[in-house]
Amino acid sequence: MDPQDYPELLERLRRTWHDAIPVSEFMAIRPSAFDGRSLTVEAPLAPNINLHQTMFAGSIYTLMTLSGWGMLWLQQQLAGVSGDIVLADAHIRYLAPVTGNPLAKVAWPEAGQAALSQGRKAKVKLEVELFSADTLCARFSGLYVSLPPKG
């Protein structure tokens, strides 16, 4: 896929999230940048705020989970394969309150490319970091599985 097509691919990802996972639309989550190897996802603070005027922990978890899910979905698109993506295991560390609009960043690791490109079951561990301004506020590690379509 040509990098010039990435903006349309991000729009398809946003629509996929909003159609399949309605809370993502309420949270106004949107993928904002992709270069083939790294993905940035944004959400405004306002619909995700808690009583302390910081981002709700559940919203942080959701944003980071969807960022990893979105990275695997994008890699499927680049490889020309499809599959059901599930989160098999996850861990999060909340490091600082999110006081401004959050920005989640995830990079695609080298491992796992062969199985994904061959349309087989693929497991990939993705690390997501969440920033508010220049402050690292959370780290998320997720084990995602891409299950090939059934027969």
C-alpha positions in Angstrom: 0.0 0.0 0.0 1.2 3.4 -0.9 1.8 5.8 2.1 -0.3 8.3 0.3 -3.3 6.0 1.1 -2.6 6.1 4.9 -5.0 9.0 5.6 -7.9 7.0 4.0 -6.8 3.9 5.9 -6.9 5.9 9.2 -10.4 7.1 8.3 -11.5 3.5 7.7 -10.0 2.6 11.1 -12.0 5.4 12.8 -15.2 4.3 11.1 -14.5 0.7 12.1 -14.0 1.7 15.7 -17.1 3.9 15.8 -19.3 1.4 14.1 -18.2 -1.7 16.0 -17.3 -0.2 19.4 -19.8 2.6 20.1 -18.0 3.9 23.2 -15.1 4.9 20.9 -17.4 7.4 19.2 -18.6 8.8 22.5 -15.0 9.2 23.6 -14.2 10.9 20.3 -11.2 8.6 19.7 -9.5 9.1 16.4 -6.3 7.8 14.8 -4.3 10.9 13.8 -1.0 9.6 12.4 0.4 6.5 10.8 3.6 5.9 8.9 3.5 2.1 8.4 5.4 1.3 11.7 3.9 3.7 14.3 0.4 4.9 15.1 -0.7 7.9 17.1 -4.3 8.1 18.5 -6.0 11.1 20.0 -9.1 11.8 22.1 -10.3 15.1 23.7 -10.3 15.3 27.4 -13.8 16.7 27.8 -15.9 13.5 27.2 -13.4 11.4 29.2 -13.1 13.5 32.3 -13.6 12.4 35.9 -14.5 14.2 39.1 -10.9 15.4 39.5 -11.0 17.1 36.1 -8.5 14.5 34.8 -9.0 11.7 32.4 -11.1 8.8 33.7 -9.0 5.6 34.2 -11.4 3.5 32.2 -11.1 6.0 29.3 -7.3 5.7 29.5 -7.5 1.9 29.4 -10.0 2.0 26.4 -7.9 4.5 24.4 -4.7 2.4 24.9 -6.5 -0.9 24.2 -7.9 0.5 20.9 -4.6 2.0 19.9 -3.0 -1.5 20.1 -6.0 -3.1 18.4 -5.8 -0.4 15.7 -2.2 -1.0 15.0 -2.8 -4.7 14.4 -5.8 -3.9 12.2 -3.6 -1.5 10.2 -0.9 -4.1 9.8 -3.6 -6.6 8.6 -4.6 -4.0 5.9 -1.0 -3.5 4.8 -0.5 -7.3 4.6 -3.8 -7.8 2.7 -5.2 -10.2 5.3 -8.2 -10.2 7.6 -8.8 -11.7 10.9 -10.7 -11.2 14.2 -8.5 -9.3 16.6 -8.8 -10.0 20.3 -6.9 -8.8 23.3 -5.7 -11.9 25.1 -3.8 -10.2 28.0 -3.0 -6.7 29.1 -1.3 -4.7 31.8 -1.4 -1.0 32.5 0.5 1.3 34.7 -0.9 4.7 35.5 2.0 7.1 36.0 0.6 10.6 36.2 -2.9 12.2 35.8 -3.9 13.2 32.3 -4.7 16.9 32.6 -4.9 17.7 28.9 -5.9 16.0 25.6 -4.3 12.6 25.6 -2.1 11.2 22.9 -1.4 7.4 22.6 1.6 6.1 20.7 2.3 2.5 19.6 5.0 1.1 17.4 4.8 -2.2 15.4 7.5 -4.7 16.5 9.4 -6.8 14.0 8.3 -10.1 15.5 5.1 -11.7 14.2 5.1 -10.5 10.7 5.4 -13.9 9.0 2.2 -15.4 10.5 0.2 -12.2 9.9 1.3 -11.9 6.3 0.4 -15.5 5.6 -3.0 -15.1 7.1 -2.4 -17.5 10.0 -3.1 -17.0 13.7 -0.7 -14.3 14.8 0.2 -13.2 18.3 1.9 -9.8 18.9 2.8 -8.0 22.0 2.3 -4.2 21.7 3.5 -1.5 24.0 1.4 1.7 24.1 2.4 4.9 25.8 0.0 7.7 26.7 1.1 11.3 26.9 -0.5 14.5 28.1 1.5 17.4 26.7 5.1 16.1 27.2 4.3 14.0 30.3 4.2 10.2 30.1 1.0 9.4 32.0 0.5 5.6 31.3 2.2 2.5 29.9 0.1 -0.3 28.5 1.3 -3.7 27.3 -1.2 -5.9 25.4 -1.0 -9.3 23.9 -3.2 -9.2 20.8 -4.2 -12.2 18.7 -5.3 -12.1 15.0 -7.5 -15.1 14.3 -7.9 -15.9 10.6 -11.4 -16.1 9.2 -13.2 -19.4 9.6 -13.3 -21.5 6.6 
